Amino acid sequence: MRLLVLCVWAFGVGIIVLAGLLLIAQEIFSESTFGVPHEPGAETGDGYVEDERSTSASSSTPIG
């Protein structure tokens, strides 16, 4: 009887650990390298391109 309880307990703990590892693996592999950052204040690098475009566009307009 003790052996049966021990096997059921070990099997249950193993399933819980396996489910946890699968959830961690899913979170790791679901991260997109090109996605928007999760933090609202994080910089994406797009602001620098827009700044260059706005300064080059304003300098190329003729003064007339």
PDBQT receptor file of N, H, CA, C and O in Angstrom, charges set to zero:
ATOM      1  N   MET A   1       0.822  -1.192   0.000  1.00  0.00    +0.000 N 
ATOM      2  CA  MET A   1       0.000   0.000   0.000  1.00  0.00    +0.000 C 
ATOM      3  C   MET A   1       0.872   1.265   0.000  1.00  0.00    +0.000 C 
ATOM      4  O   MET A   1       0.579   2.237  -0.697  1.00  0.00    +0.000 OA
ATOM      5  N   ARG A   2       1.944   1.230   0.793  1.00  0.00    +0.000 N 
ATOM      6  H   ARG A   2       2.182   0.441   1.359  1.00  0.00    +0.000 HD
ATOM      7  CA  ARG A   2       2.844   2.395   0.826  1.00  0.00    +0.000 C 
ATOM      8  C   ARG A   2       3.488   2.616  -0.534  1.00  0.00    +0.000 C 
ATOM      9  O   ARG A   2       3.672   3.754  -0.965  1.00  0.00    +0.000 OA
ATOM     10  N   LEU A   3       3.827   1.533  -1.199  1.00  0.00    +0.000 N 
ATOM     11  H   LEU A   3       3.677   0.608  -0.848  1.00  0.00    +0.000 HD
ATOM     12  CA  LEU A   3       4.457   1.646  -2.515  1.00  0.00    +0.000 C 
ATOM     13  C   LEU A   3       3.508   2.292  -3.517  1.00  0.00    +0.000 C 
ATOM     14  O   LEU A   3       3.934   3.101  -4.341  1.00  0.00    +0.000 OA
ATOM     15  N   LEU A   4       2.250   1.947  -3.454  1.00  0.00    +0.000 N 
ATOM     16  H   LEU A   4       1.904   1.289  -2.784  1.00  0.00    +0.000 HD
ATOM     17  CA  LEU A   4       1.252   2.528  -4.353  1.00  0.00    +0.000 C 
ATOM     18  C   LEU A   4       1.097   4.023  -4.090  1.00  0.00    +0.000 C 
ATOM     19  O   LEU A   4       1.049   4.811  -5.034  1.00  0.00    +0.000 OA
ATOM     20  N   VAL A   5       1.019   4.425  -2.826  1.00  0.00    +0.000 N 
ATOM     21  H   VAL A   5       1.058   3.785  -2.059  1.00  0.00    +0.000 HD
ATOM     22  CA  VAL A   5       0.893   5.838  -2.476  1.00  0.00    +0.000 C 
ATOM     23  C   VAL A   5       2.138   6.600  -2.913  1.00  0.00    +0.000 C 
ATOM     24  O   VAL A   5       2.033   7.710  -3.436  1.00  0.00    +0.000 OA
ATOM     25  N   LEU A   6       3.302   6.022  -2.705  1.00  0.00    +0.000 N 
ATOM     26  H   LEU A   6       3.388   5.121  -2.281  1.00  0.00    +0.000 HD
ATOM     27  CA  LEU A   6       4.551   6.660  -3.104  1.00  0.00    +0.000 C 
ATOM     28  C   LEU A   6       4.625   6.841  -4.623  1.00  0.00    +0.000 C 
ATOM     29  O   LEU A   6       5.065   7.884  -5.105  1.00  0.00    +0.000 OA
ATOM     30  N   CYS A   7       4.199   5.836  -5.363  1.00  0.00    +0.000 N 
ATOM     31  H   CYS A   7       3.841   4.988  -4.971  1.00  0.00    +0.000 HD
ATOM     32  CA  CYS A   7       4.212   5.932  -6.838  1.00  0.00    +0.000 C 
ATOM     33  C   CYS A   7       3.222   6.984  -7.327  1.00  0.00    +0.000 C 
ATOM     34  O   CYS A   7       3.549   7.758  -8.226  1.00  0.00    +0.000 OA
ATOM     35  N   VAL A   8       2.036   7.029  -6.762  1.00  0.00    +0.000 N 
ATOM     36  H   VAL A   8       1.771   6.401  -6.031  1.00  0.00    +0.000 HD
ATOM     37  CA  VAL A   8       1.034   8.027  -7.154  1.00  0.00    +0.000 C 
ATOM     38  C   VAL A   8       1.538   9.427  -6.827  1.00  0.00    +0.000 C 
ATOM     39  O   VAL A   8       1.383  10.345  -7.631  1.00  0.00    +0.000 OA
ATOM     40  N   TRP A   9       2.141   9.596  -5.649  1.00  0.00    +0.000 N 
ATOM     41  H   TRP A   9       2.267   8.850  -4.995  1.00  0.00    +0.000 HD
ATOM     42  CA  TRP A   9       2.683  10.896  -5.245  1.00  0.00    +0.000 C 
ATOM     43  C   TRP A   9       3.804  11.330  -6.190  1.00  0.00    +0.000 C 
ATOM     44  O   TRP A   9       3.825  12.480  -6.629  1.00  0.00    +0.000 OA
ATOM     45  N   ALA A  10       4.728  10.436  -6.506  1.00  0.00    +0.000 N 
ATOM     46  H   ALA A  10       4.710   9.502  -6.149  1.00  0.00    +0.000 HD
ATOM     47  CA  ALA A  10       5.839  10.760  -7.404  1.00  0.00    +0.000 C 
ATOM     48  C   ALA A  10       5.329  11.083  -8.806  1.00  0.00    +0.000 C 
ATOM     49  O   ALA A  10       5.837  11.998  -9.455  1.00  0.00    +0.000 OA
ATOM     50  N   PHE A  11       4.336  10.342  -9.272  1.00  0.00    +0.000 N 
ATOM     51  H   PHE A  11       3.924   9.599  -8.745  1.00  0.00    +0.000 HD
ATOM     52  CA  PHE A  11       3.765  10.585 -10.590  1.00  0.00    +0.000 C 
ATOM     53  C   PHE A  11       3.073  11.944 -10.635  1.00  0.00    +0.000 C 
ATOM     54  O   PHE A  11       3.190  12.664 -11.627  1.00  0.00    +0.000 OA
ATOM     55  N   GLY A  12       2.357  12.300  -9.574  1.00  0.00    +0.000 N 
ATOM     56  H   GLY A  12       2.262  11.714  -8.769  1.00  0.00    +0.000 HD
ATOM     57  CA  GLY A  12       1.675  13.598  -9.511  1.00  0.00    +0.000 C 
ATOM     58  C   GLY A  12       2.658  14.757  -9.503  1.00  0.00    +0.000 C 
ATOM     59  O   GLY A  12       2.464  15.745 -10.211  1.00  0.00    +0.000 OA
ATOM     60  N   VAL A  13       3.709  14.640  -8.705  1.00  0.00    +0.000 N 
ATOM     61  H   VAL A  13       3.867  13.838  -8.130  1.00  0.00    +0.000 HD
ATOM     62  CA  VAL A  13       4.730  15.692  -8.659  1.00  0.00    +0.000 C 
ATOM     63  C   VAL A  13       5.423  15.808 -10.019  1.00  0.00    +0.000 C 
ATOM     64  O   VAL A  13       5.709  16.915 -10.475  1.00  0.00    +0.000 OA
ATOM     65  N   GLY A  14       5.690  14.692 -10.656  1.00  0.00    +0.000 N 
ATOM     66  H   GLY A  14       5.458  13.793 -10.286  1.00  0.00    +0.000 HD
ATOM     67  CA  GLY A  14       6.327  14.702 -11.978  1.00  0.00    +0.000 C 
ATOM     68  C   GLY A  14       5.467  15.403 -13.015  1.00  0.00    +0.000 C 
ATOM     69  O   GLY A  14       5.985  16.141 -13.853  1.00  0.00    +0.000 OA
ATOM     70  N   ILE A  15       4.166  15.181 -12.968  1.00  0.00    +0.000 N 
ATOM     71  H   ILE A  15       3.746  14.581 -12.287  1.00  0.00    +0.000 HD
ATOM     72  CA  ILE A  15       3.261  15.839 -13.914  1.00  0.00    +0.000 C 
ATOM     73  C   ILE A  15       3.244  17.346 -13.675  1.00  0.00    +0.000 C 
ATOM     74  O   ILE A  15       3.248  18.124 -14.629  1.00  0.00    +0.000 OA
ATOM     75  N   ILE A  16       3.225  17.764 -12.414  1.00  0.00    +0.000 N 
ATOM     76  H   ILE A  16       3.222  17.133 -11.639  1.00  0.00    +0.000 HD
ATOM     77  CA  ILE A  16       3.219  19.194 -12.100  1.00  0.00    +0.000 C 
ATOM     78  C   ILE A  16       4.513  19.856 -12.564  1.00  0.00    +0.000 C 
ATOM     79  O   ILE A  16       4.482  20.953 -13.123  1.00  0.00    +0.000 OA
ATOM     80  N   VAL A  17       5.642  19.202 -12.338  1.00  0.00    +0.000 N 
ATOM     81  H   VAL A  17       5.667  18.312 -11.884  1.00  0.00    +0.000 HD
ATOM     82  CA  VAL A  17       6.932  19.755 -12.779  1.00  0.00    +0.000 C 
ATOM     83  C   VAL A  17       6.987  19.819 -14.298  1.00  0.00    +0.000 C 
ATOM     84  O   VAL A  17       7.463  20.809 -14.853  1.00  0.00    +0.000 OA
ATOM     85  N   LEU A  18       6.516  18.795 -14.973  1.00  0.00    +0.000 N 
ATOM     86  H   LEU A  18       6.130  17.990 -14.522  1.00  0.00    +0.000 HD
ATOM     87  CA  LEU A  18       6.518  18.784 -16.434  1.00  0.00    +0.000 C 
ATOM     88  C   LEU A  18       5.623  19.882 -16.999  1.00  0.00    +0.000 C 
ATOM     89  O   LEU A  18       5.987  20.538 -17.976  1.00  0.00    +0.000 OA
ATOM     90  N   ALA A  19       4.461  20.085 -16.395  1.00  0.00    +0.000 N 
ATOM     91  H   ALA A  19       4.166  19.552 -15.602  1.00  0.00    +0.000 HD
ATOM     92  CA  ALA A  19       3.563  21.152 -16.856  1.00  0.00    +0.000 C 
ATOM     93  C   ALA A  19       4.218  22.518 -16.661  1.00  0.00    +0.000 C 
ATOM     94  O   ALA A  19       4.097  23.386 -17.525  1.00  0.00    +0.000 OA
ATOM     95  N   GLY A  20       4.902  22.717 -15.552  1.00  0.00    +0.000 N 
ATOM     96  H   GLY A  20       5.000  22.012 -14.850  1.00  0.00    +0.000 HD
ATOM     97  CA  GLY A  20       5.600  23.981 -15.315  1.00  0.00    +0.000 C 
ATOM     98  C   GLY A  20       6.697  24.230 -16.332  1.00  0.00    +0.000 C 
ATOM     99  O   GLY A  20       6.842  25.345 -16.834  1.00  0.00    +0.000 OA
ATOM    100  N   LEU A  21       7.465  23.203 -16.635  1.00  0.00    +0.000 N 
ATOM    101  H   LEU A  21       7.347  22.298 -16.226  1.00  0.00    +0.000 HD
ATOM    102  CA  LEU A  21       8.528  23.349 -17.634  1.00  0.00    +0.000 C 
ATOM    103  C   LEU A  21       7.961  23.659 -19.014  1.00  0.00    +0.000 C 
ATOM    104  O   LEU A  21       8.535  24.455 -19.757  1.00  0.00    +0.000 OA
ATOM    105  N   LEU A  22       6.840  23.038 -19.358  1.00  0.00    +0.000 N 
ATOM    106  H   LEU A  22       6.373  22.392 -18.754  1.00  0.00    +0.000 HD
ATOM    107  CA  LEU A  22       6.217  23.320 -20.650  1.00  0.00    +0.000 C 
ATOM    108  C   LEU A  22       5.700  24.756 -20.722  1.00  0.00    +0.000 C 
ATOM    109  O   LEU A  22       5.801  25.398 -21.768  1.00  0.00    +0.000 OA
ATOM    110  N   LEU A  23       5.148  25.263 -19.619  1.00  0.00    +0.000 N 
ATOM    111  H   LEU A  23       5.067  24.742 -18.769  1.00  0.00    +0.000 HD
ATOM    112  CA  LEU A  23       4.687  26.659 -19.605  1.00  0.00    +0.000 C 
ATOM    113  C   LEU A  23       5.861  27.634 -19.742  1.00  0.00    +0.000 C 
ATOM    114  O   LEU A  23       5.755  28.644 -20.438  1.00  0.00    +0.000 OA
ATOM    115  N   ILE A  24       6.964  27.330 -19.085  1.00  0.00    +0.000 N 
ATOM    116  H   ILE A  24       7.050  26.510 -18.520  1.00  0.00    +0.000 HD
ATOM    117  CA  ILE A  24       8.152  28.189 -19.196  1.00  0.00    +0.000 C 
ATOM    118  C   ILE A  24       8.688  28.159 -20.620  1.00  0.00    +0.000 C 
ATOM    119  O   ILE A  24       9.047  29.201 -21.169  1.00  0.00    +0.000 OA
ATOM    120  N   ALA A  25       8.748  26.982 -21.221  1.00  0.00    +0.000 N 
ATOM    121  H   ALA A  25       8.456  26.135 -20.776  1.00  0.00    +0.000 HD
ATOM    122  CA  ALA A  25       9.228  26.870 -22.604  1.00  0.00    +0.000 C 
ATOM    123  C   ALA A  25       8.314  27.621 -23.566  1.00  0.00    +0.000 C 
ATOM    124  O   ALA A  25       8.789  28.249 -24.512  1.00  0.00    +0.000 OA
ATOM    125  N   GLN A  26       7.014  27.560 -23.329  1.00  0.00    +0.000 N 
ATOM    126  H   GLN A  26       6.628  27.050 -22.560  1.00  0.00    +0.000 HD
ATOM    127  CA  GLN A  26       6.071  28.279 -24.191  1.00  0.00    +0.000 C 
ATOM    128  C   GLN A  26       6.290  29.782 -24.086  1.00  0.00    +0.000 C 
ATOM    129  O   GLN A  26       6.265  30.475 -25.103  1.00  0.00    +0.000 OA
ATOM    130  N   GLU A  27       6.502  30.297 -22.890  1.00  0.00    +0.000 N 
ATOM    131  H   GLU A  27       6.522  29.734 -22.064  1.00  0.00    +0.000 HD
ATOM    132  CA  GLU A  27       6.758  31.729 -22.708  1.00  0.00    +0.000 C 
ATOM    133  C   GLU A  27       8.052  32.156 -23.384  1.00  0.00    +0.000 C 
ATOM    134  O   GLU A  27       8.113  33.227 -23.988  1.00  0.00    +0.000 OA
ATOM    135  N   ILE A  28       9.079  31.332 -23.289  1.00  0.00    +0.000 N 
ATOM    136  H   ILE A  28       9.030  30.462 -22.798  1.00  0.00    +0.000 HD
ATOM    137  CA  ILE A  28      10.372  31.678 -23.885  1.00  0.00    +0.000 C 
ATOM    138  C   ILE A  28      10.258  31.729 -25.404  1.00  0.00    +0.000 C 
ATOM    139  O   ILE A  28      10.736  32.673 -26.034  1.00  0.00    +0.000 OA
ATOM    140  N   PHE A  29       9.627  30.719 -25.991  1.00  0.00    +0.000 N 
ATOM    141  H   PHE A  29       9.238  29.953 -25.479  1.00  0.00    +0.000 HD
ATOM    142  CA  PHE A  29       9.563  30.648 -27.447  1.00  0.00    +0.000 C 
ATOM    143  C   PHE A  29       8.477  31.521 -28.053  1.00  0.00    +0.000 C 
ATOM    144  O   PHE A  29       8.473  31.727 -29.267  1.00  0.00    +0.000 OA
ATOM    145  N   SER A  30       7.560  32.040 -27.255  1.00  0.00    +0.000 N 
ATOM    146  H   SER A  30       7.563  31.873 -26.269  1.00  0.00    +0.000 HD
ATOM    147  CA  SER A  30       6.515  32.895 -27.810  1.00  0.00    +0.000 C 
ATOM    148  C   SER A  30       6.962  34.353 -27.898  1.00  0.00    +0.000 C 
ATOM    149  O   SER A  30       6.262  35.168 -28.498  1.00  0.00    +0.000 OA
ATOM    150  N   GLU A  31       8.108  34.699 -27.317  1.00  0.00    +0.000 N 
ATOM    151  H   GLU A  31       8.677  34.037 -26.830  1.00  0.00    +0.000 HD
ATOM    152  CA  GLU A  31       8.621  36.069 -27.399  1.00  0.00    +0.000 C 
ATOM    153  C   GLU A  31       9.052  36.357 -28.837  1.00  0.00    +0.000 C 
ATOM    154  O   GLU A  31       9.807  35.589 -29.434  1.00  0.00    +0.000 OA
ATOM    155  N   SER A  32       8.575  37.451 -29.376  1.00  0.00    +0.000 N 
ATOM    156  H   SER A  32       7.962  38.075 -28.891  1.00  0.00    +0.000 HD
ATOM    157  CA  SER A  32       8.943  37.848 -30.721  1.00  0.00    +0.000 C 
ATOM    158  C   SER A  32      10.134  38.797 -30.656  1.00  0.00    +0.000 C 
ATOM    159  O   SER A  32      10.139  39.747 -29.873  1.00  0.00    +0.000 OA
ATOM    160  N   THR A  33      11.131  38.540 -31.474  1.00  0.00    +0.000 N 
ATOM    161  H   THR A  33      11.127  37.768 -32.110  1.00  0.00    +0.000 HD
ATOM    162  CA  THR A  33      12.314  39.390 -31.495  1.00  0.00    +0.000 C 
ATOM    163  C   THR A  33      11.988  40.755 -32.075  1.00  0.00    +0.000 C 
ATOM    164  O   THR A  33      12.596  41.755 -31.694  1.00  0.00    +0.000 OA
ATOM    165  N   PHE A  34      11.033  40.803 -32.992  1.00  0.00    +0.000 N 
ATOM    166  H   PHE A  34      10.539  39.991 -33.302  1.00  0.00    +0.000 HD
ATOM    167  CA  PHE A  34      10.708  42.039 -33.680  1.00  0.00    +0.000 C 
ATOM    168  C   PHE A  34       9.453  42.702 -33.112  1.00  0.00    +0.000 C 
ATOM    169  O   PHE A  34       8.964  43.679 -33.679  1.00  0.00    +0.000 OA
ATOM    170  N   GLY A  35       8.932  42.191 -32.014  1.00  0.00    +0.000 N 
ATOM    171  H   GLY A  35       9.329  41.397 -31.554  1.00  0.00    +0.000 HD
ATOM    172  CA  GLY A  35       7.698  42.717 -31.456  1.00  0.00    +0.000 C 
ATOM    173  C   GLY A  35       7.909  44.018 -30.697  1.00  0.00    +0.000 C 
ATOM    174  O   GLY A  35       9.034  44.466 -30.477  1.00  0.00    +0.000 OA
ATOM    175  N   VAL A  36       6.793  44.603 -30.308  1.00  0.00    +0.000 N 
ATOM    176  H   VAL A  36       5.879  44.239 -30.486  1.00  0.00    +0.000 HD
ATOM    177  CA  VAL A  36       6.801  45.835 -29.524  1.00  0.00    +0.000 C 
ATOM    178  C   VAL A  36       7.201  45.489 -28.096  1.00  0.00    +0.000 C 
ATOM    179  O   VAL A  36       6.724  44.487 -27.563  1.00  0.00    +0.000 OA
ATOM    180  N   PRO A  37       8.050  46.273 -27.464  1.00  0.00    +0.000 N 
ATOM    181  CA  PRO A  37       8.440  45.978 -26.079  1.00  0.00    +0.000 C 
ATOM    182  C   PRO A  37       7.245  46.026 -25.137  1.00  0.00    +0.000 C 
ATOM    183  O   PRO A  37       6.296  46.776 -25.364  1.00  0.00    +0.000 OA
ATOM    184  N   HIS A  38       7.295  45.227 -24.088  1.00  0.00    +0.000 N 
ATOM    185  H   HIS A  38       8.065  44.618 -23.904  1.00  0.00    +0.000 HD
ATOM    186  CA  HIS A  38       6.196  45.159 -23.138  1.00  0.00    +0.000 C 
ATOM    187  C   HIS A  38       6.166  46.372 -22.224  1.00  0.00    +0.000 C 
ATOM    188  O   HIS A  38       5.101  46.726 -21.718  1.00  0.00    +0.000 OA
ATOM    189  N   GLU A  39       7.291  47.013 -22.001  1.00  0.00    +0.000 N 
ATOM    190  H   GLU A  39       8.156  46.726 -22.412  1.00  0.00    +0.000 HD
ATOM    191  CA  GLU A  39       7.339  48.156 -21.106  1.00  0.00    +0.000 C 
ATOM    192  C   GLU A  39       6.914  49.411 -21.856  1.00  0.00    +0.000 C 
ATOM    193  O   GLU A  39       7.394  49.649 -22.965  1.00  0.00    +0.000 OA
ATOM    194  N   PRO A  40       6.042  50.207 -21.291  1.00  0.00    +0.000 N 
ATOM    195  CA  PRO A  40       5.540  51.382 -22.011  1.00  0.00    +0.000 C 
ATOM    196  C   PRO A  40       6.621  52.427 -22.285  1.00  0.00    +0.000 C 
ATOM    197  O   PRO A  40       6.499  53.174 -23.256  1.00  0.00    +0.000 OA
ATOM    198  N   GLY A  41       7.660  52.506 -21.478  1.00  0.00    +0.000 N 
ATOM    199  H   GLY A  41       7.759  51.899 -20.689  1.00  0.00    +0.000 HD
ATOM    200  CA  GLY A  41       8.692  53.516 -21.672  1.00  0.00    +0.000 C 
ATOM    201  C   GLY A  41       9.870  53.024 -22.488  1.00  0.00    +0.000 C 
ATOM    202  O   GLY A  41      10.823  53.776 -22.693  1.00  0.00    +0.000 OA
ATOM    203  N   ALA A  42       9.839  51.778 -22.963  1.00  0.00    +0.000 N 
ATOM    204  H   ALA A  42       9.065  51.167 -22.796  1.00  0.00    +0.000 HD
ATOM    205  CA  ALA A  42      10.978  51.227 -23.693  1.00  0.00    +0.000 C 
ATOM    206  C   ALA A  42      11.058  51.835 -25.088  1.00  0.00    +0.000 C 
ATOM    207  O   ALA A  42      10.038  52.107 -25.720  1.00  0.00    +0.000 OA
ATOM    208  N   GLU A  43      12.283  52.045 -25.555  1.00  0.00    +0.000 N 
ATOM    209  H   GLU A  43      13.112  51.825 -25.042  1.00  0.00    +0.000 HD
ATOM    210  CA  GLU A  43      12.493  52.645 -26.873  1.00  0.00    +0.000 C 
ATOM    211  C   GLU A  43      12.575  51.550 -27.926  1.00  0.00    +0.000 C 
ATOM    212  O   GLU A  43      13.173  50.500 -27.694  1.00  0.00    +0.000 OA
ATOM    213  N   THR A  44      11.973  51.797 -29.081  1.00  0.00    +0.000 N 
ATOM    214  H   THR A  44      11.487  52.650 -29.270  1.00  0.00    +0.000 HD
ATOM    215  CA  THR A  44      12.007  50.826 -30.161  1.00  0.00    +0.000 C 
ATOM    216  C   THR A  44      13.052  51.164 -31.204  1.00  0.00    +0.000 C 
ATOM    217  O   THR A  44      13.372  50.316 -32.037  1.00  0.00    +0.000 OA
ATOM    218  N   GLY A  45      13.592  52.366 -31.191  1.00  0.00    +0.000 N 
ATOM    219  H   GLY A  45      13.331  53.055 -30.514  1.00  0.00    +0.000 HD
ATOM    220  CA  GLY A  45      14.573  52.769 -32.175  1.00  0.00    +0.000 C 
ATOM    221  C   GLY A  45      13.955  53.477 -33.361  1.00  0.00    +0.000 C 
ATOM    222  O   GLY A  45      14.678  54.047 -34.179  1.00  0.00    +0.000 OA
ATOM    223  N   ASP A  46      12.625  53.457 -33.478  1.00  0.00    +0.000 N 
ATOM    224  H   ASP A  46      12.038  52.995 -32.814  1.00  0.00    +0.000 HD
ATOM    225  CA  ASP A  46      11.968  54.106 -34.603  1.00  0.00    +0.000 C 
ATOM    226  C   ASP A  46      12.015  55.625 -34.488  1.00  0.00    +0.000 C 
ATOM    227  O   ASP A  46      11.943  56.322 -35.500  1.00  0.00    +0.000 OA
ATOM    228  N   GLY A  47      12.130  56.135 -33.295  1.00  0.00    +0.000 N 
ATOM    229  H   GLY A  47      12.188  55.569 -32.472  1.00  0.00    +0.000 HD
ATOM    230  CA  GLY A  47      12.127  57.578 -33.098  1.00  0.00    +0.000 C 
ATOM    231  C   GLY A  47      13.309  58.255 -33.767  1.00  0.00    +0.000 C 
ATOM    232  O   GLY A  47      13.198  59.390 -34.231  1.00  0.00    +0.000 OA
ATOM    233  N   TYR A  48      14.432  57.569 -33.820  1.00  0.00    +0.000 N 
ATOM    234  H   TYR A  48      14.522  56.647 -33.443  1.00  0.00    +0.000 HD
ATOM    235  CA  TYR A  48      15.606  58.156 -34.442  1.00  0.00    +0.000 C 
ATOM    236  C   TYR A  48      15.418  58.312 -35.951  1.00  0.00    +0.000 C 
ATOM    237  O   TYR A  48      15.843  59.311 -36.534  1.00  0.00    +0.000 OA
ATOM    238  N   VAL A  49      14.786  57.330 -36.576  1.00  0.00    +0.000 N 
ATOM    239  H   VAL A  49      14.441  56.520 -36.103  1.00  0.00    +0.000 HD
ATOM    240  CA  VAL A  49      14.547  57.405 -38.014  1.00  0.00    +0.000 C 
ATOM    241  C   VAL A  49      13.564  58.524 -38.313  1.00  0.00    +0.000 C 
ATOM    242  O   VAL A  49      13.738  59.266 -39.280  1.00  0.00    +0.000 OA
ATOM    243  N   GLU A  50      12.530  58.649 -37.488  1.00  0.00    +0.000 N 
ATOM    244  H   GLU A  50      12.388  58.046 -36.703  1.00  0.00    +0.000 HD
ATOM    245  CA  GLU A  50      11.542  59.697 -37.715  1.00  0.00    +0.000 C 
ATOM    246  C   GLU A  50      12.161  61.073 -37.516  1.00  0.00    +0.000 C 
ATOM    247  O   GLU A  50      11.815  62.014 -38.230  1.00  0.00    +0.000 OA
ATOM    248  N   ASP A  51      13.077  61.204 -36.549  1.00  0.00    +0.000 N 
ATOM    249  H   ASP A  51      13.358  60.440 -35.969  1.00  0.00    +0.000 HD
ATOM    250  CA  ASP A  51      13.740  62.483 -36.337  1.00  0.00    +0.000 C 
ATOM    251  C   ASP A  51      14.580  62.868 -37.547  1.00  0.00    +0.000 C 
ATOM    252  O   ASP A  51      14.592  64.029 -37.954  1.00  0.00    +0.000 OA
ATOM    253  N   GLU A  52      15.286  61.890 -38.124  1.00  0.00    +0.000 N 
ATOM    254  H   GLU A  52      15.276  60.946 -37.793  1.00  0.00    +0.000 HD
ATOM    255  CA  GLU A  52      16.107  62.176 -39.307  1.00  0.00    +0.000 C 
ATOM    256  C   GLU A  52      15.231  62.585 -40.487  1.00  0.00    +0.000 C 
ATOM    257  O   GLU A  52      15.572  63.502 -41.234  1.00  0.00    +0.000 OA
ATOM    258  N   ARG A  53      14.115  61.906 -40.645  1.00  0.00    +0.000 N 
ATOM    259  H   ARG A  53      13.838  61.161 -40.037  1.00  0.00    +0.000 HD
ATOM    260  CA  ARG A  53      13.225  62.225 -41.763  1.00  0.00    +0.000 C 
ATOM    261  C   ARG A  53      12.642  63.617 -41.614  1.00  0.00    +0.000 C 
ATOM    262  O   ARG A  53      12.540  64.356 -42.593  1.00  0.00    +0.000 OA
ATOM    263  N   SER A  54      12.262  63.977 -40.406  1.00  0.00    +0.000 N 
ATOM    264  H   SER A  54      12.345  63.377 -39.611  1.00  0.00    +0.000 HD
ATOM    265  CA  SER A  54      11.637  65.284 -40.219  1.00  0.00    +0.000 C 
ATOM    266  C   SER A  54      12.655  66.401 -40.418  1.00  0.00    +0.000 C 
ATOM    267  O   SER A  54      12.302  67.453 -40.951  1.00  0.00    +0.000 OA
ATOM    268  N   THR A  55      13.905  66.206 -40.008  1.00  0.00    +0.000 N 
ATOM    269  H   THR A  55      14.192  65.352 -39.575  1.00  0.00    +0.000 HD
ATOM    270  CA  THR A  55      14.907  67.262 -40.199  1.00  0.00    +0.000 C 
ATOM    271  C   THR A  55      15.322  67.357 -41.658  1.00  0.00    +0.000 C 
ATOM    272  O   THR A  55      15.565  68.455 -42.159  1.00  0.00    +0.000 OA
ATOM    273  N   SER A  56      15.409  66.219 -42.353  1.00  0.00    +0.000 N 
ATOM    274  H   SER A  56      15.212  65.327 -41.946  1.00  0.00    +0.000 HD
ATOM    275  CA  SER A  56      15.794  66.281 -43.767  1.00  0.00    +0.000 C 
ATOM    276  C   SER A  56      14.660  66.847 -44.610  1.00  0.00    +0.000 C 
ATOM    277  O   SER A  56      14.908  67.531 -45.602  1.00  0.00    +0.000 OA
ATOM    278  N   ALA A  57      13.422  66.569 -44.225  1.00  0.00    +0.000 N 
ATOM    279  H   ALA A  57      13.220  66.013 -43.419  1.00  0.00    +0.000 HD
ATOM    280  CA  ALA A  57      12.286  67.093 -44.992  1.00  0.00    +0.000 C 
ATOM    281  C   ALA A  57      12.167  68.595 -44.795  1.00  0.00    +0.000 C 
ATOM    282  O   ALA A  57      11.842  69.323 -45.733  1.00  0.00    +0.000 OA
ATOM    283  N   SER A  58      12.427  69.061 -43.584  1.00  0.00    +0.000 N 
ATOM    284  H   SER A  58      12.691  68.470 -42.822  1.00  0.00    +0.000 HD
ATOM    285  CA  SER A  58      12.284  70.483 -43.354  1.00  0.00    +0.000 C 
ATOM    286  C   SER A  58      13.441  71.275 -43.982  1.00  0.00    +0.000 C 
ATOM    287  O   SER A  58      13.268  72.443 -44.328  1.00  0.00    +0.000 OA
ATOM    288  N   SER A  59      14.607  70.656 -44.130  1.00  0.00    +0.000 N 
ATOM    289  H   SER A  59      14.747  69.706 -43.849  1.00  0.00    +0.000 HD
ATOM    290  CA  SER A  59      15.731  71.364 -44.718  1.00  0.00    +0.000 C 
ATOM    291  C   SER A  59      15.659  71.384 -46.248  1.00  0.00    +0.000 C 
ATOM    292  O   SER A  59      16.292  72.224 -46.887  1.00  0.00    +0.000 OA
ATOM    293  N   SER A  60      14.885  70.454 -46.839  1.00  0.00    +0.000 N 
ATOM    294  H   SER A  60      14.371  69.771 -46.320  1.00  0.00    +0.000 HD
ATOM    295  CA  SER A  60      14.825  70.395 -48.295  1.00  0.00    +0.000 C 
ATOM    296  C   SER A  60      13.692  71.248 -48.857  1.00  0.00    +0.000 C 
ATOM    297  O   SER A  60      13.598  71.394 -50.076  1.00  0.00    +0.000 OA
ATOM    298  N   THR A  61      12.845  71.807 -48.030  1.00  0.00    +0.000 N 
ATOM    299  H   THR A  61      12.922  71.688 -47.040  1.00  0.00    +0.000 HD
ATOM    300  CA  THR A  61      11.754  72.629 -48.542  1.00  0.00    +0.000 C 
ATOM    301  C   THR A  61      12.306  73.998 -48.946  1.00  0.00    +0.000 C 
ATOM    302  O   THR A  61      13.052  74.616 -48.186  1.00  0.00    +0.000 OA
ATOM    303  N   PRO A  62      11.949  74.463 -50.118  1.00  0.00    +0.000 N 
ATOM    304  CA  PRO A  62      12.482  75.754 -50.570  1.00  0.00    +0.000 C 
ATOM    305  C   PRO A  62      11.823  76.914 -49.826  1.00  0.00    +0.000 C 
ATOM    306  O   PRO A  62      10.636  76.886 -49.500  1.00  0.00    +0.000 OA
ATOM    307  N   ILE A  63      12.616  77.901 -49.582  1.00  0.00    +0.000 N 
ATOM    308  H   ILE A  63      13.580  77.924 -49.847  1.00  0.00    +0.000 HD
ATOM    309  CA  ILE A  63      12.094  79.113 -48.937  1.00  0.00    +0.000 C 
ATOM    310  C   ILE A  63      11.743  80.076 -50.066  1.00  0.00    +0.000 C 
ATOM    311  O   ILE A  63      12.605  80.450 -50.861  1.00  0.00    +0.000 OA
ATOM    312  N   GLY A  64      10.532  80.456 -50.130  1.00  0.00    +0.000 N 
ATOM    313  H   GLY A  64       9.832  80.152 -49.485  1.00  0.00    +0.000 HD
ATOM    314  CA  GLY A  64      10.183  81.182 -51.324  1.00  0.00    +0.000 C 
ATOM    315  C   GLY A  64       9.439  82.377 -51.187  1.00  0.00    +0.000 C 
ATOM    316  O   GLY A  64       9.122  83.024 -52.184  1.00  0.00    +0.000 OA
TER     317      GLY A  64
